Amino acid sequence: MKKLEIKNLHVSVGGTPILNGVDLSIKSGETVALLGPNGHGKSTLLNAIMGHPLYKVTEGEILLDDKNLLTMSVDARARLGIFLGMQYPAEIPGVINADFYKSALNARSEKPISVMKLYRQVDLASKKLNIPLDMANRELNNGFSGGEKKRNEILQMLLLSPQLSMLDEIDSGLDVDALQSVAQVIREEQEKGMAFLVISHYERLYSLIKPTKVVVLINGKILITGGMEIVEKTDKLGYEWLRTEYGIDIEKERKQNNVSSLGFCVTKEALTHDSQ
Amino acid sequence: MIRSDIFKIEHYQADNFLYLNLNNLNLIKDNYQINIPSNVHINLLIEGGYAGILSFFVEENSKMEIAYATLDEIKDINLQFFLAKDAYVQFGMADFSHGTGQVTVLFNLNASGAHAQWKLSSLAREKDFKTFTVSFAHYAPHTYSNMENYGVVTDKSRLRFLGTSHIYEDGHRAEAHQTAKIMVFDEHCIAQAEPVLKIDHNDVIASHAASVGKVNDAHLFYLCSRGLSLREAKNLITVGYLKPIINSFSDEELQNRIRQIIEEQEAIIHD
């Protein structure tokens, strides 16, 4: 990947417009910090780039090296090198982590990965993140603590080595030591040229991974672009300074429909009959 | 494993492995009764189907671990268990059969300390119509039952999980648990999960859960966001749903056959 380009992106969730014309470009090796008040569309932007079916793009373009992402399925985008480290990773009972890692790696190569190679890769990634190797034998995120889930996201990022990693509040749920090891992993990947788009509410993560660009998403648009000084200022003053300095009127937390699941084709009935 | 003839099943020793093919019983065309004496530990592997009622009398302090596989054509099956004091029956059923059939199982927990565990994984395809009625009757104090039913329905098939766990008046401190879950893959299939709990005593422990639904969209998105196609994602989730039943089988050849059948399900899962 050379460049991801987002042009005039409009996105609705459940009929409610959330993004109203986002323009953003991320080049290989860049780390973009995505700031903004809650409910103004940060996670929506990441989900739209990944192709979540409930986030409908109503206008605009997302191009990866001139390839149109919007016509591609979620898995095709992933195989092209886009990764989303989720704020709330799904817990999937019955699916064993190691089987899942293997399927995800096999989806990217013509030859199935050997057991030894898979073991070595998982072992190496687990050591970097201080995860016990036997986590690979547990069910996917099922019963994991918040911190374990987040480290499992980063572990998958290491295994899949995407070109662009989008990390949605990856630092929430991590203790100080875990945050250090995650930041260390991110720094190593930055040096290898991986691009990052990172959402966090805390200056701490950003000071460890040193973003090359900081953007603020307000009212569904990116209105401010700059450097670390924006992170520091926001950390001290909240978003209020945007009003005083730029005269930007920040809408109250914007209404967002909860993402809900689909209907059923049959209904469940659990009956408790009266005793005879 | 000792491939015991059904008629010789009375003669066993501790930790016996026995094999019972119900198709052989059809010659009798009548109800059939098997007695398990007290203080033995039996591992029983069952295959096939049988039209009559097959009863097991499990005497005091005996333990039976039963693994039942229906992998070809399903037939009507009616099994009854009568558990004496401290008798223990653990039943694992892997149903990957085709056709129309009713499986009816009743555990009579007749004396204190009787303990019954039931686990089922069932897959319904094409025009299958399968009904599983698994019931427990707690007639005595300190009896225990646990039912776990997992099903997957596809195409135009129908799958029903029924049954009643009934704790009678004498069942103080009895414990009954029911879980019935069915995953639905196509619009034209019909799934029904209706476990019923009846309780006639105040001092008991009981739980009861039923769900019927599509594969969770959030789960699919998560797996697809790692590069798995929709079909691969559904397959991984289905395999994860059905596979744990393999642990109920100690016979390695049968384990492999079940594993193979589950993994072949890729073919039935649509994008």
Interface residues (C-beta under 8 A of the other chain):
Chain A: M50 H52 P53 S73 V74 D75 A78 R79 F83 L84 M86 P89 A90 I92 P93 G94 V95 I96 D99 F100 S103 A104 A107 R108 E139 Q156 L160 V259 S261 L262 F264 C265 V266 T267 K268 E269 A270 L271 T272 H273 S275
Chain B: V184 D186 E187 C189 I190 A191 Q192 A193 E194 P195 V196 L197 K198 D200 H208 A209 A210 S211 V212 G213 K214 N216 D217 A218 H219 F221 Y222 L223 C224 S225 R226 G227 L228 S229 L230 E232 A233 L236 I237 V239 G240 Y241 K243 P244
